[in-house]
């Protein structure tokens, strides 16, 4: 499985999802997302998680975090580091094109 296989959906638009909508889209409890927002791994740490609106890019990031945590039994910080590296590689590849 490659990192690109982890993502189930493509970015279609700049959707603005509530915490509950994001949790439902990721099939997790909202508390899982709140912990990651409060840790600075997802969304804006300075805004309370239940008041945030999440973009489609954050949906992809949340799904990647979840998949890495679940598939590799990784803690949240390690999963975030892996996701950061995946995102950077994608950005560099797009820049080369």
N, CA, C and O of each residue as an XYZ file, in Angstrom:
388
protein
N       0.851     -1.182      0.000
C       0.000      0.000      0.000
C       0.893      1.239      0.000
O       1.812      1.351      0.811
N       0.622      2.144     -0.893
C       1.363      3.404     -0.933
C       0.603      4.468     -0.169
O      -0.592      4.308      0.079
N       1.276      5.569      0.219
C       0.570      6.646      0.923
C      -0.608      7.202      0.140
O      -1.592      7.640      0.735
N      -0.523      7.193     -1.176
C      -1.620      7.706     -1.983
C      -2.853      6.814     -1.902
O      -3.968      7.284     -2.128
N      -2.670      5.523     -1.578
C      -3.795      4.607     -1.438
C      -4.607      4.882     -0.175
O      -5.768      4.485     -0.078
N      -3.996      5.558      0.785
C      -4.664      5.836      2.046
C      -5.835      6.781      1.852
O      -6.853      6.659      2.533
N      -5.697      7.723      0.928
C      -6.746      8.710      0.712
C      -7.864      8.093     -0.093
O      -7.633      7.493     -1.143
N      -9.075      8.242      0.404
C     -10.228      7.646     -0.259
C     -10.853      8.617     -1.250
O     -11.390      8.200     -2.276
N     -10.786      9.895     -0.952
C     -11.438     10.898     -1.796
C     -10.421     11.891     -2.324
O      -9.373     12.105     -1.715
N     -10.733     12.489     -3.446
C      -9.920     13.558     -3.993
C     -10.466     14.889     -3.516
O     -11.626     15.001     -3.121
N      -9.603     15.900     -3.561
C     -10.066     17.237     -3.240
C     -10.940     17.731     -4.383
O     -10.483     17.827     -5.523
N     -12.160     18.035     -4.090
C     -13.081     18.485     -5.121
C     -13.293     19.985     -5.016
O     -13.273     20.690     -6.025
N     -13.494     20.466     -3.820
C     -13.713     21.886     -3.607
C     -13.256     22.233     -2.203
O     -12.732     21.381     -1.486
N     -13.448     23.447     -1.822
C     -13.085     23.871     -0.477
C     -14.299     23.775      0.432
O     -14.858     24.788      0.853
N     -14.693     22.564      0.724
C     -15.814     22.328      1.626
C     -15.461     22.843      3.004
O     -14.297     22.826      3.404
N     -16.445     23.290      3.711
C     -16.267     23.742      5.089
C     -17.092     22.829      5.980
O     -18.315     22.949      6.042
N     -16.427     21.923      6.663
C     -17.100     20.927      7.488
C     -17.031     21.313      8.961
O     -16.026     21.852      9.424
N     -18.090     21.038      9.681
C     -18.076     21.210     11.127
C     -17.318     20.029     11.738
O     -16.977     19.071     11.044
N     -17.064     20.110     13.022
C     -16.384     19.023     13.720
C     -17.178     17.723     13.597
O     -16.606     16.669     13.320
N     -18.478     17.796     13.799
C     -19.309     16.593     13.702
C     -19.331     16.032     12.281
O     -19.294     14.815     12.098
N     -19.392     16.904     11.279
C     -19.375     16.449      9.885
C     -18.037     15.796      9.542
O     -17.993     14.777      8.852
N     -16.949     16.391     10.027
C     -15.631     15.815      9.779
C     -15.502     14.461     10.470
O     -14.971     13.511      9.894
N     -15.985     14.379     11.692
C     -15.942     13.109     12.421
C     -16.726     12.033     11.674
O     -16.273     10.894     11.553
N     -17.887     12.398     11.182
C     -18.709     11.437     10.433
C     -18.007     11.006      9.142
O     -18.026      9.828      8.787
N     -17.387     11.962      8.441
C     -16.684     11.654      7.189
C     -15.474     10.750      7.424
O     -15.070      9.999      6.536
N     -14.902     10.828      8.623
C     -13.743      9.996      8.954
C     -14.118      8.733      9.723
O     -13.270      7.877      9.976
N     -15.395      8.624     10.092
C     -15.894      7.490     10.875
C     -15.165      7.378     12.216
O     -14.746      6.297     12.629
N     -15.025      8.533     12.886
C     -14.422      8.573     14.224
C     -15.322      9.377     15.151
O     -16.230     10.078     14.705
N     -15.061      9.266     16.420
C     -15.753     10.087     17.411
C     -15.189     11.505     17.348
O     -13.994     11.675     17.106
N     -16.016     12.519     17.560
C     -15.513     13.894     17.573
C     -14.364     14.092     18.559
O     -13.485     14.918     18.316
N     -14.354     13.357     19.657
C     -13.281     13.484     20.652
C     -11.912     13.166     20.053
O     -10.910     13.763     20.445
N     -11.865     12.228     19.106
C     -10.605     11.885     18.440
C     -10.053     13.113     17.717
O      -8.855     13.391     17.773
N     -10.935     13.840     17.043
C     -10.522     15.044     16.331
C     -10.137     16.161     17.298
O      -9.162     16.876     17.069
N     -10.897     16.310     18.369
C     -10.617     17.367     19.346
C      -9.198     17.219     19.899
O      -8.481     18.210     20.038
N      -8.798     16.007     20.209
C      -7.451     15.767     20.735
C      -6.403     16.207     19.718
O      -5.406     16.823     20.094
N      -6.606     15.906     18.459
C      -5.634     16.272     17.428
C      -5.616     17.778     17.167
O      -4.560     18.343     16.881
N      -6.757     18.422     17.263
C      -6.802     19.888     17.116
C      -6.081     20.535     18.287
O      -5.271     21.441     18.089
N      -6.362     20.089     19.496
C      -5.729     20.656     20.687
C      -4.230     20.415     20.707
O      -3.485     21.195     21.300
N      -3.782     19.344     20.065
C      -2.351     19.038     19.980
C      -1.665     19.785     18.853
O      -0.441     19.733     18.734
N      -2.440     20.487     18.016
C      -1.855     21.224     16.898
C      -1.566     20.366     15.683
O      -0.822     20.787     14.797
N      -2.136     19.168     15.622
C      -1.883     18.252     14.519
C      -2.887     18.401     13.386
O      -2.678     17.891     12.285
N      -3.983     19.108     13.667
C      -5.060     19.255     12.699
C      -5.791     20.563     12.990
O      -6.013     20.904     14.152
N      -6.160     21.284     11.959
C      -6.923     22.519     12.141
C      -6.104     23.623     12.770
O      -4.875     23.622     12.694
N      -6.795     24.570     13.394
C      -6.156     25.711     14.027
C      -6.221     25.547     15.534
O      -7.301     25.570     16.124
N      -5.086     25.384     16.141
C      -5.005     25.128     17.578
C      -5.621     26.263     18.405
O      -6.122     26.030     19.505
N      -5.583     27.485     17.874
C      -6.057     28.646     18.619
C      -7.583     28.772     18.639
O      -8.128     29.560     19.411
N      -8.269     28.007     17.801
C      -9.729     28.061     17.726
C     -10.286     26.778     18.337
O      -9.822     25.691     17.992
N     -11.268     26.875     19.235
C     -11.854     25.650     19.793
C     -12.359     24.726     18.681
O     -12.960     25.180     17.708
N     -12.109     23.439     18.840
C     -12.436     22.464     17.796
C     -13.899     22.506     17.399
O     -14.217     22.371     16.218
N     -14.803     22.691     18.362
C     -16.228     22.669     18.024
C     -16.680     23.938     17.304
O     -17.812     23.992     16.824
N     -15.827     24.956     17.217
C     -16.155     26.189     16.493
C     -15.468     26.266     15.137
O     -15.729     27.186     14.362
N     -14.608     25.325     14.846
C     -13.848     25.364     13.596
C     -14.660     24.875     12.415
O     -15.620     24.118     12.561
N     -14.255     25.323     11.251
C     -14.743     24.797      9.980
C     -13.521     24.182      9.298
O     -12.481     24.829      9.178
N     -13.648     22.951      8.859
C     -12.529     22.214      8.292
C     -12.659     22.129      6.775
O     -13.749     21.911      6.247
N     -11.553     22.302      6.091
C     -11.528     22.260      4.627
C     -11.407     20.816      4.142
O     -11.186     19.896      4.930
N     -11.554     20.642      2.853
C     -11.404     19.312      2.272
C      -9.963     18.816      2.435
O      -9.742     17.612      2.568
N      -8.987     19.719      2.427
C      -7.592     19.315      2.657
C      -7.420     18.764      4.077
O      -6.664     17.816      4.291
N      -8.117     19.355      5.032
C      -8.046     18.855      6.402
C      -8.773     17.518      6.550
O      -8.406     16.699      7.392
N      -9.791     17.303      5.740
C     -10.452     15.996      5.703
C      -9.460     14.936      5.236
O      -9.362     13.869      5.842
N      -8.734     15.220      4.178
C      -7.727     14.283      3.672
C      -6.666     14.039      4.743
O      -6.267     12.899      4.979
N      -6.209     15.115      5.391
C      -5.186     14.988      6.440
C      -5.710     14.127      7.601
O      -4.996     13.257      8.099
N      -6.929     14.367      8.021
C      -7.500     13.597      9.126
C      -7.600     12.121      8.763
O      -7.295     11.260      9.588
N      -8.017     11.825      7.559
C      -8.120     10.421      7.129
C      -6.746      9.765      7.069
O      -6.594      8.593      7.414
N      -5.752     10.522      6.632
C      -4.393      9.972      6.610
C      -3.894      9.719      8.026
O      -3.318      8.668      8.306
N      -4.113     10.673      8.913
C      -3.705     10.481     10.311
C      -4.332      9.211     10.876
O      -3.653      8.385     11.486
N      -5.618      9.073     10.667
C      -6.339      7.909     11.173
C      -5.774      6.612     10.598
O      -5.538      5.653     11.333
N      -5.560      6.586      9.298
C      -5.062      5.374      8.649
C      -3.678      4.990      9.157
O      -3.409      3.812      9.390
N      -2.809      5.962      9.327
C      -1.453      5.660      9.799
C      -1.477      5.202     11.255
O      -0.781      4.259     11.630
N      -2.285      5.878     12.070
C      -2.405      5.462     13.471
C      -2.938      4.032     13.566
O      -2.426      3.219     14.334
N      -3.964      3.740     12.781
C      -4.612      2.428     12.834
C      -3.737      1.337     12.209
O      -3.514      0.295     12.825
N      -3.248      1.570     11.002
C      -2.533      0.530     10.268
C      -1.167      0.200     10.846
O      -0.715     -0.943     10.778
N      -0.510      1.208     11.417
C       0.846      1.005     11.930
C       0.930      1.124     13.446
O       2.023      1.134     14.013
N      -0.221      1.212     14.099
C      -0.274      1.352     15.561
C       0.641      2.492     16.021
O       1.355      2.372     17.016
N       0.603      3.593     15.277
C       1.450      4.754     15.563
C       0.730      5.711     16.496
O      -0.498      5.793     16.488
N       1.494      6.433     17.299
C       0.866      7.464     18.124
C       0.551      8.674     17.240
O       1.025      8.757     16.107
N      -0.236      9.594     17.752
C      -0.719     10.725     16.950
C       0.419     11.594     16.419
O       0.359     12.056     15.279
N       1.448     11.822     17.225
C       2.549     12.683     16.809
C       3.359     12.052     15.674
O       3.756     12.736     14.730
N       3.596     10.757     15.772
C       4.328     10.066     14.709
C       3.505     10.056     13.426
O       4.041     10.278     12.341
N       2.213      9.801     13.548
C       1.345      9.816     12.369
C       1.360     11.200     11.716
O       1.390     11.301     10.490
N       1.341     12.263     12.520
C       1.369     13.623     11.976
C       2.679     13.894     11.246
O       2.682     14.555     10.208
N       3.784     13.396     11.773
C       5.072     13.561     11.098
C       5.058     12.875      9.740
O       5.524     13.442      8.752
N       4.530     11.664      9.688
C       4.445     10.931      8.418
C       3.552     11.684      7.434
O       3.897     11.818      6.260
N       2.418     12.170      7.902
C       1.509     12.926      7.031
C       2.176     14.209      6.546
O       2.023     14.576      5.381
N       2.910     14.892      7.413
C       3.643     16.090      6.992
C       4.611     15.763      5.864
O       4.719     16.516      4.896
N       5.313     14.645      5.985
C       6.268     14.247      4.946
C       5.559     13.881      3.644
O       6.038     14.221      2.562
N       4.430     13.197      3.740
C       3.650     12.868      2.544
C       3.215     14.148      1.837
O       3.343     14.270      0.618
N       2.699     15.102      2.616
C       2.238     16.366      2.034
C       3.391     17.139      1.402
O       3.221     17.755      0.350
N       4.564     17.111      2.037
C       5.716     17.820      1.477
C       6.179     17.179      0.176
O       6.510     17.887     -0.775
N       6.207     15.863      0.120
C       6.587     15.167     -1.116
C       5.604     15.513     -2.230
O       6.017     15.766     -3.362
N       4.319     15.526     -1.926
C       3.323     15.885     -2.946
C       3.529     17.313     -3.428
O       3.438     17.583     -4.626
N       3.806     18.227     -2.506
C       4.041     19.624     -2.873
C       5.272     19.743     -3.762
O       5.250     20.475     -4.752
N       6.344     19.032     -3.421
C       7.577     19.078     -4.222
C       7.354     18.477     -5.613
O       7.852     19.007     -6.607
N       6.611     17.380     -5.683
C       6.322     16.771     -6.983
C       5.498     17.718     -7.860
O       5.741     17.833     -9.061
N       4.530     18.388     -7.252
C       3.720     19.339     -8.010
C       4.560     20.521     -8.491
O       4.334     21.054     -9.577
N       5.499     20.909     -7.696
C       6.369     22.042     -8.062
C       7.295     21.683     -9.220
O       7.625     22.535    -10.045
N       7.713     20.417     -9.277
C       8.615     19.962    -10.340
C       7.880     19.897    -11.678
O       8.481     20.115    -12.730
N       6.590     19.599    -11.639
C       5.797     19.445    -12.873
C       5.648     20.720    -13.547
O       5.014     20.791    -14.600
